[in-house]
């Protein structure tokens, strides 16, 4: 499992992010405070507080390709 912090400040960023993570087969969660949502769910992401960085948990150790693709969102 890998954990990184990301920032999704604009609605367009959320759409881009969801399109990227949906191409990968492994489970990915986003955590903001005590709320946890599926990173592949646009509605779930919009239920989080997007004004602060969000913790992304990737349930795979072989996810370097995903991390490279989302590096513009990583803080």
N, C-alpha and C positions, 0 to 999 in steps of 0.2 A: 504494500500500500504506500502511496506517495501523497504528500499534502503540500499544497502551495496556496498562497494568497493571491486573489485576483480582484480586479476592479472593473465593474460593468456600470459605467455612469450614464450611458445613453441607450435608448430603446433599440437603436440600430446596432449597438455593440452586443446587446442581449441576443438579437436575431442572428448575428454573425456567429457568436459563441455557440448557440444551440445547433446551428447548421454544422459546425465543426465537430462538436462532441458526439452528435448523432451518427457520425461515420465510424465510430469506434465501438467494438463489441462489449467492452467491459463496463461495469457499474461505476458511476461517477455521482457523488453527492456534493451539494453545496451547503455550508453551514454558516449561519449568521446568528450569533448568540445561541439561544436554545432551539432555534428553528433549523430543521434539516429538510432539504428538498432534492428531488432528482434533477441533476444538471441538464438532463435532456428535455425538461419540461419548461416551456416559455412561461406558462401561467405560474408555475411553482417559483421560478426566479423572480417574477414581478411581485410575489408576495413577500420577498425579503427586503430588508432595508438596504437599498443600493447606494446610499450616500457614504457607506463605509466599505472597506475591503471585506471580501467574503472568502472564507476558507473552502478550498476545493479539495475533496478527498477522492483519489483515484484508486480503485480496488484492483490494481495490477502493478507489478514491478517493472513490466516491460512497456512503458508508456512514453518513452523519449520522443517518439514521433508526434504524439499528441502535444506534449509540452513545447516542442519546437513550433507547432502550428498555432498555439495560443500564447506565444511569448509576448505579444503586444498587450495582453490583458493582465499579465503577471506583474505584481508590485513587489 
